[in-house]
């Protein structure tokens, strides 16, 4: 049996089921998002058709992870900045899927005129923080008591990357 390297591509609406499944694992794990309600494929379908890129990583036709962007702020002066998220299915963690997804997201975001990506990460999510550091993200600071998850206040680490920087 040959082992293939996971490959990234621009996501399509037909990937919504797989993206929802992976995102829902992240929601269940309680280490990557404040969200608590599972997402459906219809929820994910709303991500498509706009300016913000979404990429998936697949191996042998199976989607293993995704990275997506969304609006940072509605003011025109922030049009080149996007928030991002990256999620990898539990079964594919440790296979560099997050790295592959983010590198593809950098490329797609640049093509669409974005100059900066930002996000907020729970301090306890050390795998994500290590990934982002390897990819050249800078820790800007920490928002303390940024939101509640399951009734407990959670801090978040703010990260940013200028897309004209080296991709790590």
TORPA-4810 file (N, C-alpha, C, O; in nm, 3 decimals):
<nodes>
NODE_1_0.085_-0.119_0.000_0.000_0.000_0.000_0.089_0.124_0.000_0.181_0.135_0.081_X
NODE_2_0.061_0.217_-0.091_0.140_0.339_-0.096_0.079_0.445_-0.005_-0.043_0.456_0.008_X
NODE_3_0.166_0.521_0.057_0.121_0.630_0.142_0.132_0.758_0.063_0.236_0.788_0.004_X
NODE_4_0.026_0.834_0.062_0.025_0.961_-0.010_0.049_1.073_0.089_0.019_1.061_0.208_X
NODE_5_0.102_1.181_0.038_0.118_1.302_0.118_-0.012_1.380_0.108_-0.064_1.400_-0.001_X
NODE_6_-0.065_1.425_0.222_-0.186_1.507_0.214_-0.160_1.632_0.130_-0.053_1.693_0.138_X
NODE_7_-0.260_1.671_0.050_-0.248_1.786_-0.038_-0.361_1.885_-0.009_-0.472_1.846_0.026_X
NODE_8_-0.330_2.012_-0.024_-0.428_2.118_-0.002_-0.489_2.160_-0.134_-0.428_2.149_-0.240_X
NODE_9_-0.611_2.209_-0.123_-0.681_2.267_-0.237_-0.784_2.365_-0.185_-0.820_2.361_-0.067_X
NODE_10_-0.832_2.452_-0.271_-0.940_2.543_-0.235_-1.064_2.459_-0.208_-1.097_2.369_-0.284_X
NODE_11_-1.131_2.489_-0.099_-1.251_2.415_-0.062_-1.367_2.452_-0.152_-1.372_2.560_-0.210_X
NODE_12_-1.460_2.359_-0.163_-1.582_2.377_-0.241_-1.702_2.353_-0.151_-1.690_2.289_-0.046_X
NODE_13_-1.818_2.402_-0.190_-1.938_2.375_-0.110_-1.961_2.225_-0.084_-2.019_2.189_0.018_X
NODE_14_-1.916_2.141_-0.174_-1.931_1.996_-0.153_-1.847_1.945_-0.036_-1.866_1.831_0.008_X
NODE_15_-1.755_2.026_0.015_-1.673_1.988_0.131_-1.741_2.024_0.264_-1.687_1.996_0.371_X
NODE_16_-1.858_2.086_0.258_-1.922_2.138_0.380_-1.946_2.029_0.485_-1.927_2.053_0.604_X
NODE_17_-1.987_1.910_0.443_-2.010_1.801_0.541_-1.882_1.767_0.615_-1.882_1.756_0.737_X
NODE_18_-1.773_1.750_0.541_-1.644_1.714_0.603_-1.593_1.826_0.693_-1.542_1.800_0.802_X
NODE_19_-1.607_1.949_0.647_-1.562_2.063_0.729_-1.644_2.069_0.858_-1.587_2.089_0.965_X
NODE_20_-1.775_2.051_0.849_-1.860_2.052_0.968_-1.818_1.941_1.065_-1.813_1.964_1.186_X
NODE_21_-1.790_1.823_1.014_-1.748_1.711_1.100_-1.620_1.746_1.176_-1.611_1.723_1.297_X
NODE_22_-1.524_1.801_1.106_-1.396_1.835_1.169_-1.414_1.952_1.267_-1.360_1.949_1.377_X
NODE_23_-1.489_2.052_1.228_-1.514_2.166_1.316_-1.587_2.120_1.443_-1.556_2.166_1.553_X
NODE_24_-1.682_2.029_1.427_-1.756_1.979_1.543_-1.666_1.903_1.640_-1.688_1.907_1.761_X
NODE_25_-1.564_1.834_1.588_-1.465_1.772_1.679_-1.396_1.880_1.761_-1.375_1.863_1.882_X
NODE_26_-1.360_1.990_1.697_-1.296_2.100_1.769_-1.388_2.162_1.874_-1.343_2.198_1.982_X
NODE_27_-1.515_2.173_1.840_-1.612_2.225_1.937_-1.621_2.130_2.057_-1.620_2.174_2.172_X
NODE_28_-1.630_2.001_2.030_-1.640_1.900_2.137_-1.516_1.899_2.226_-1.528_1.881_2.347_X
NODE_29_-1.399_1.919_2.168_-1.273_1.912_2.243_-1.256_2.026_2.342_-1.183_2.013_2.440_X
NODE_30_-1.324_2.138_2.319_-1.322_2.253_2.409_-1.184_2.316_2.428_-1.158_2.376_2.532_X
NODE_31_-1.095_2.303_2.330_-0.963_2.367_2.340_-0.934_2.462_2.223_-0.826_2.520_2.216_X
NODE_32_-1.031_2.480_2.132_-1.001_2.558_2.013_-1.100_2.670_1.983_-1.071_2.755_1.899_X
NODE_33_-1.216_2.671_2.047_-1.317_2.770_2.012_-1.412_2.793_2.129_-1.431_2.706_2.214_X
NODE_34_-1.470_2.912_2.133_-1.575_2.941_2.230_-1.709_2.881_2.187_-1.802_2.872_2.267_X
NODE_35_-1.719_2.840_2.062_-1.844_2.783_2.012_-1.880_2.657_2.090_-1.792_2.581_2.130_X
NODE_36_-2.009_2.635_2.111_-2.055_2.517_2.184_-2.160_2.439_2.107_-2.187_2.323_2.139_X
NODE_37_-2.220_2.500_2.006_-2.325_2.433_1.928_-2.265_2.370_1.803_-2.194_2.438_1.728_X
NODE_38_-2.294_2.242_1.779_-2.243_2.177_1.657_-2.289_2.250_1.532_-2.396_2.312_1.530_X
NODE_39_-2.209_2.243_1.428_-2.241_2.305_1.300_-2.290_2.199_1.202_-2.250_2.083_1.207_X
NODE_40_-2.377_2.242_1.114_-2.427_2.156_1.008_-2.357_2.193_0.877_-2.291_2.296_0.867_X
NODE_41_-2.374_2.109_0.778_-2.320_2.141_0.646_-2.382_2.269_0.593_-2.314_2.347_0.525_X
NODE_42_-2.509_2.294_0.623_-2.575_2.418_0.579_-2.510_2.540_0.644_-2.495_2.643_0.580_X
NODE_43_-2.471_2.528_0.771_-2.400_2.638_0.837_-2.269_2.667_0.765_-2.235_2.783_0.741_X
NODE_44_-2.196_2.564_0.731_-2.065_2.579_0.665_-2.083_2.631_0.523_-1.998_2.707_0.475_X
NODE_45_-2.188_2.594_0.457_-2.212_2.639_0.319_-2.215_2.791_0.310_-2.183_2.848_0.206_X
NODE_46_-2.252_2.859_0.418_-2.256_3.006_0.416_-2.117_3.067_0.406_-2.104_3.186_0.378_X
NODE_47_-2.013_2.988_0.428_-1.875_3.037_0.419_-1.832_3.059_0.274_-1.735_3.130_0.249_X
NODE_48_-1.903_3.001_0.179_-1.861_3.002_0.040_-1.930_3.113_-0.037_-2.039_3.158_-0.002_X
NODE_49_-1.863_3.157_-0.144_-1.922_3.255_-0.233_-1.880_3.398_-0.205_-1.916_3.489_-0.280_X
NODE_50_-1.806_3.419_-0.099_-1.759_3.553_-0.068_-1.612_3.569_-0.101_-1.557_3.494_-0.182_X
NODE_51_-1.550_3.666_-0.040_-1.411_3.701_-0.068_-1.312_3.620_0.015_-1.194_3.614_-0.019_X
NODE_52_-1.357_3.558_0.122_-1.267_3.494_0.218_-1.237_3.349_0.183_-1.328_3.267_0.173_X
NODE_53_-1.108_3.318_0.163_-1.074_3.182_0.121_-1.092_3.078_0.231_-1.077_3.104_0.351_X
NODE_54_-1.124_2.957_0.184_-1.131_2.837_0.267_-1.054_2.731_0.190_-1.075_2.713_0.070_X
NODE_55_-0.965_2.660_0.260_-0.891_2.551_0.197_-0.911_2.423_0.277_-0.938_2.428_0.397_X
NODE_56_-0.898_2.311_0.210_-0.901_2.181_0.278_-0.775_2.106_0.244_-0.709_2.132_0.143_X
NODE_57_-0.742_2.011_0.331_-0.631_1.919_0.306_-0.693_1.781_0.299_-0.770_1.740_0.386_X
NODE_58_-0.657_1.709_0.192_-0.714_1.576_0.177_-0.605_1.475_0.143_-0.498_1.509_0.094_X
NODE_59_-0.637_1.350_0.171_-0.550_1.238_0.141_-0.640_1.124_0.093_-0.732_1.084_0.164_X
NODE_60_-0.613_1.073_-0.026_-0.696_0.967_-0.084_-0.844_1.005_-0.086_-0.930_0.920_-0.064_X
NODE_61_-0.873_1.132_-0.114_-1.010_1.177_-0.125_-1.079_1.208_0.007_-1.195_1.250_0.007_X
NODE_62_-1.011_1.188_0.119_-1.071_1.215_0.250_-1.019_1.349_0.302_-0.898_1.370_0.308_X
NODE_63_-1.110_1.438_0.340_-1.072_1.568_0.397_-1.024_1.545_0.540_-1.096_1.489_0.622_X
NODE_64_-0.900_1.589_0.568_-0.837_1.569_0.698_-0.835_1.696_0.783_-0.821_1.689_0.905_X
NODE_65_-0.848_1.811_0.719_-0.843_1.936_0.792_-0.879_2.050_0.700_-0.895_2.034_0.579_X
NODE_66_-0.892_2.168_0.762_-0.925_2.287_0.683_-0.869_2.411_0.752_-0.840_2.410_0.872_X
NODE_67_-0.855_2.516_0.674_-0.823_2.648_0.727_-0.917_2.745_0.655_-0.941_2.733_0.535_X
NODE_68_-0.968_2.841_0.731_-1.067_2.932_0.676_-1.043_3.073_0.726_-0.986_3.093_0.833_X
NODE_69_-1.086_3.170_0.647_-1.077_3.310_0.687_-1.218_3.368_0.697_-1.314_3.315_0.642_X
NODE_70_-1.225_3.478_0.770_-1.351_3.551_0.783_-1.318_3.698_0.805_-1.202_3.736_0.821_X
NODE_71_-1.420_3.780_0.804_-1.404_3.924_0.820_-1.344_3.958_0.956_-1.387_3.906_1.058_X
NODE_72_-1.244_4.044_0.955_-1.184_4.093_1.079_-1.270_4.206_1.137_-1.319_4.196_1.249_X
NODE_73_-1.287_4.311_1.062_-1.371_4.426_1.100_-1.437_4.478_0.972_-1.380_4.463_0.864_X
NODE_74_-1.555_4.538_0.983_-1.625_4.580_0.861_-1.573_4.708_0.797_-1.609_4.738_0.683_X
NODE_75_-1.490_4.785_0.866_-1.441_4.912_0.810_-1.348_4.887_0.691_-1.269_4.792_0.692_X
NODE_76_-1.356_4.973_0.589_-1.278_4.957_0.466_-1.128_4.955_0.492_-1.054_4.887_0.419_X
NODE_77_-1.081_5.026_0.593_-0.937_5.030_0.620_-0.882_4.894_0.662_-0.761_4.873_0.660_X
NODE_78_-0.969_4.801_0.699_-0.926_4.667_0.742_-0.954_4.560_0.636_-0.947_4.441_0.666_X
NODE_79_-0.984_4.601_0.513_-1.018_4.504_0.409_-0.909_4.402_0.381_-0.938_4.292_0.333_X
NODE_80_-0.784_4.435_0.410_-0.674_4.344_0.383_-0.636_4.255_0.501_-0.536_4.185_0.496_X
NODE_81_-0.716_4.259_0.606_-0.691_4.177_0.724_-0.804_4.076_0.737_-0.921_4.111_0.723_X
NODE_82_-0.769_3.951_0.764_-0.871_3.848_0.784_-0.843_3.772_0.912_-0.728_3.750_0.949_X
NODE_83_-0.949_3.732_0.979_-0.935_3.636_1.088_-0.924_3.498_1.025_-0.974_3.475_0.915_X
NODE_84_-0.859_3.407_1.096_-0.848_3.272_1.042_-0.869_3.170_1.152_-0.860_3.200_1.271_X
NODE_85_-0.898_3.050_1.107_-0.901_2.934_1.197_-0.849_2.815_1.119_-0.857_2.810_0.996_X
NODE_86_-0.795_2.719_1.193_-0.745_2.597_1.132_-0.783_2.481_1.223_-0.764_2.486_1.344_X
NODE_87_-0.838_2.376_1.163_-0.882_2.258_1.238_-0.837_2.133_1.164_-0.839_2.127_1.041_X
NODE_88_-0.796_2.034_1.242_-0.752_1.905_1.187_-0.832_1.795_1.255_-0.852_1.798_1.376_X
NODE_89_-0.877_1.699_1.177_-0.953_1.588_1.235_-0.866_1.515_1.337_-0.744_1.506_1.322_X
NODE_90_-0.929_1.464_1.440_-0.855_1.394_1.545_-0.766_1.284_1.487_-0.653_1.265_1.532_X
NODE_91_-0.818_1.212_1.388_-0.743_1.099_1.332_-0.621_1.140_1.251_-0.536_1.057_1.222_X
NODE_92_-0.612_1.268_1.215_-0.500_1.314_1.130_-0.402_1.405_1.203_-0.307_1.454_1.143_X
NODE_93_-0.424_1.428_1.330_-0.333_1.517_1.404_-0.194_1.455_1.410_-0.178_1.333_1.419_X
NODE_94_-0.094_1.542_1.404_0.045_1.497_1.405_0.098_1.461_1.268_0.211_1.413_1.257_X
NODE_95_0.021_1.483_1.163_0.063_1.450_1.025_0.093_1.575_0.943_0.101_1.566_0.820_X
NODE_96_0.111_1.689_1.005_0.143_1.816_0.939_0.029_1.871_0.855_0.050_1.956_0.769_X
NODE_97_-0.092_1.824_0.881_-0.209_1.871_0.807_-0.232_2.019_0.834_-0.266_2.094_0.742_X
NODE_98_-0.215_2.063_0.958_-0.233_2.205_0.991_-0.135_2.293_0.916_-0.172_2.400_0.867_X
NODE_99_-0.011_2.248_0.907_0.091_2.324_0.833_0.054_2.335_0.686_0.061_2.443_0.627_X
NODE_100_0.015_2.224_0.627_-0.023_2.222_0.485_-0.142_2.314_0.461_-0.145_2.390_0.364_X
NODE_101_-0.240_2.308_0.549_-0.359_2.392_0.535_-0.323_2.540_0.545_-0.369_2.621_0.464_X
NODE_102_-0.242_2.575_0.643_-0.207_2.716_0.662_-0.123_2.769_0.547_-0.144_2.882_0.503_X
NODE_103_-0.029_2.692_0.497_0.052_2.738_0.384_-0.036_2.763_0.262_-0.014_2.859_0.188_X
NODE_104_-0.134_2.677_0.240_-0.227_2.698_0.128_-0.314_2.821_0.153_-0.344_2.896_0.061_X
NODE_105_-0.354_2.841_0.278_-0.434_2.959_0.311_-0.355_3.087_0.288_-0.410_3.185_0.238_X
NODE_106_-0.227_3.087_0.324_-0.142_3.205_0.298_-0.147_3.240_0.149_-0.168_3.356_0.112_X
NODE_107_-0.128_3.140_0.066_-0.123_3.162_-0.079_-0.257_3.217_-0.131_-0.259_3.314_-0.207_X
NODE_108_-0.366_3.156_-0.089_-0.497_3.201_-0.136_-0.530_3.340_-0.084_-0.587_3.422_-0.156_X
NODE_109_-0.495_3.367_0.042_-0.524_3.498_0.100_-0.445_3.608_0.027_-0.499_3.715_-0.001_X
NODE_110_-0.319_3.580_-0.003_-0.238_3.678_-0.079_-0.302_3.708_-0.214_-0.313_3.824_-0.254_X
NODE_111_-0.344_3.603_-0.285_-0.405_3.620_-0.417_-0.526_3.713_-0.411_-0.556_3.784_-0.506_X
NODE_112_-0.595_3.710_-0.298_-0.717_3.789_-0.283_-0.694_3.925_-0.218_-0.789_3.995_-0.183_X
NODE_113_-0.566_3.961_-0.201_-0.534_4.094_-0.153_-0.523_4.111_-0.003_-0.516_4.224_0.046_X
NODE_114_-0.521_4.002_0.072_-0.503_4.013_0.216_-0.356_4.031_0.249_-0.271_3.966_0.187_X
NODE_115_-0.325_4.117_0.344_-0.187_4.138_0.385_-0.158_4.089_0.527_-0.042_4.082_0.567_X
NODE_116_-0.263_4.056_0.602_-0.241_4.010_0.739_-0.350_3.911_0.780_-0.467_3.927_0.745_X
NODE_117_-0.308_3.808_0.855_-0.401_3.715_0.917_-0.388_3.728_1.068_-0.278_3.744_1.120_X
NODE_118_-0.500_3.721_1.137_-0.499_3.728_1.283_-0.591_3.621_1.341_-0.681_3.570_1.274_X
NODE_119_-0.565_3.587_1.467_-0.654_3.496_1.537_-0.632_3.509_1.687_-0.545_3.583_1.733_X
NODE_120_-0.713_3.438_1.760_-0.700_3.427_1.905_-0.701_3.280_1.940_-0.783_3.203_1.889_X
NODE_121_-0.608_3.239_2.027_-0.589_3.098_2.059_-0.590_3.082_2.210_-0.529_3.162_2.281_X
NODE_122_-0.658_2.980_2.258_-0.654_2.952_2.402_-0.510_2.922_2.442_-0.442_2.847_2.371_X
NODE_123_-0.460_2.977_2.553_-0.322_2.951_2.595_-0.292_2.803_2.616_-0.178_2.760_2.601_X
NODE_124_-0.394_2.726_2.651_-0.376_2.581_2.675_-0.361_2.502_2.545_-0.322_2.385_2.548_X
NODE_125_-0.392_2.564_2.432_-0.385_2.496_2.303_-0.242_2.504_2.249_-0.216_2.567_2.146_X
NODE_126_-0.152_2.441_2.320_-0.010_2.450_2.283_0.021_2.393_2.145_0.108_2.448_2.077_X
NODE_127_-0.044_2.286_2.099_-0.013_2.241_1.961_-0.039_2.351_1.858_0.041_2.370_1.766_X
NODE_128_-0.151_2.424_1.872_-0.179_2.531_1.777_-0.081_2.646_1.791_-0.034_2.700_1.691_X
NODE_129_-0.049_2.683_1.914_0.047_2.792_1.933_0.184_2.757_1.876_0.250_2.842_1.818_X
NODE_130_0.227_2.632_1.892_0.357_2.589_1.837_0.352_2.591_1.684_0.447_2.635_1.620_X
NODE_131_0.242_2.543_1.626_0.227_2.546_1.481_0.238_2.688_1.429_0.312_2.715_1.334_X
NODE_132_0.164_2.779_1.491_0.163_2.918_1.444_0.299_2.984_1.460_0.339_3.063_1.375_X
NODE_133_0.369_2.953_1.567_0.504_3.007_1.585_0.596_2.957_1.473_0.674_3.035_1.417_X
NODE_134_0.588_2.828_1.441_0.671_2.773_1.332_0.640_2.839_1.199_0.728_2.851_1.113_X
NODE_135_0.516_2.882_1.181_0.474_2.944_1.055_0.497_3.094_1.052_0.457_3.161_0.957_X
NODE_136_0.560_3.148_1.155_0.597_3.289_1.154_0.497_3.384_1.216_0.509_3.506_1.199_X
NODE_137_0.398_3.332_1.289_0.306_3.421_1.358_0.374_3.481_1.479_0.460_3.419_1.541_X
NODE_138_0.333_3.601_1.511_0.384_3.674_1.627_0.274_3.680_1.731_0.158_3.708_1.699_X
NODE_139_0.311_3.654_1.857_0.216_3.671_1.966_0.212_3.819_2.001_0.313_3.879_2.038_X
NODE_140_0.094_3.878_1.989_0.076_4.021_2.012_0.050_4.049_2.160_0.093_4.152_2.213_X
NODE_141_-0.019_3.961_2.225_-0.053_3.978_2.365_-0.162_3.881_2.404_-0.190_3.785_2.333_X
NODE_142_-0.222_3.906_2.519_-0.327_3.819_2.571_-0.448_3.903_2.608_-0.437_4.005_2.676_X
NODE_143_-0.564_3.859_2.562_-0.689_3.915_2.611_-0.727_3.832_2.733_-0.748_3.711_2.723_X
NODE_144_-0.736_3.896_2.848_-0.775_3.826_2.970_-0.927_3.826_2.983_-0.994_3.925_2.951_X
NODE_145_-0.980_3.714_3.030_-1.124_3.700_3.048_-1.198_3.743_2.921_-1.289_3.825_2.926_X
NODE_146_-1.156_3.687_2.810_-1.211_3.728_2.681_-1.352_3.675_2.659_-1.434_3.738_2.591_X
NODE_147_-1.381_3.561_2.716_-1.514_3.503_2.702_-1.529_3.385_2.795_-1.432_3.335_2.851_X
NODE_148_-1.653_3.342_2.810_-1.679_3.225_2.894_-1.706_3.104_2.807_-1.774_3.112_2.705_X
NODE_149_-1.650_2.992_2.850_-1.675_2.864_2.786_-1.716_2.769_2.897_-1.640_2.747_2.992_X
NODE_150_-1.833_2.713_2.885_-1.887_2.623_2.988_-1.885_2.689_3.125_-1.856_2.625_3.226_X
NODE_151_-1.918_2.819_3.127_-1.930_2.892_3.252_-1.799_2.939_3.314_-1.801_3.000_3.421_X
NODE_152_-1.686_2.913_3.248_-1.556_2.955_3.301_-1.493_3.059_3.210_-1.495_3.045_3.087_X
NODE_153_-1.437_3.165_3.271_-1.366_3.266_3.193_-1.245_3.203_3.127_-1.175_3.121_3.187_X
NODE_154_-1.220_3.244_3.002_-1.104_3.195_2.928_-1.027_3.313_2.871_-1.086_3.409_2.821_X
NODE_155_-0.896_3.304_2.879_-0.807_3.400_2.814_-0.780_3.352_2.673_-0.801_3.235_2.641_X
NODE_156_-0.732_3.442_2.587_-0.687_3.405_2.453_-0.559_3.480_2.420_-0.540_3.595_2.460_X
NODE_157_-0.472_3.413_2.348_-0.348_3.473_2.298_-0.377_3.526_2.158_-0.430_3.455_2.073_X
NODE_158_-0.342_3.652_2.135_-0.365_3.716_2.006_-0.242_3.690_1.919_-0.129_3.714_1.962_X
NODE_159_-0.263_3.642_1.797_-0.152_3.617_1.704_-0.179_3.689_1.573_-0.293_3.710_1.533_X
NODE_160_-0.069_3.726_1.506_-0.080_3.790_1.374_0.037_3.748_1.286_0.145_3.713_1.334_X
NODE_161_0.012_3.753_1.157_0.118_3.727_1.058_0.097_3.820_0.941_-0.012_3.827_0.883_X
NODE_162_0.204_3.892_0.906_0.204_3.971_0.784_0.235_3.876_0.669_0.333_3.803_0.675_X
NODE_163_0.153_3.877_0.568_0.165_3.777_0.462_0.280_3.801_0.365_0.304_3.718_0.278_X
NODE_164_0.351_3.912_0.379_0.470_3.930_0.297_0.594_3.876_0.369_0.704_3.882_0.315_X
NODE_165_0.575_3.824_0.491_0.685_3.761_0.565_0.711_3.620_0.511_0.628_3.564_0.439_X
NODE_166_0.825_3.566_0.547_0.856_3.426_0.515_0.753_3.337_0.583_0.713_3.363_0.696_X
NODE_167_0.710_3.231_0.515_0.607_3.142_0.568_0.660_3.037_0.664_0.591_2.938_0.689_X
NODE_168_0.778_3.053_0.718_0.829_2.958_0.816_0.877_2.834_0.749_0.924_2.742_0.816_X
</nodes>
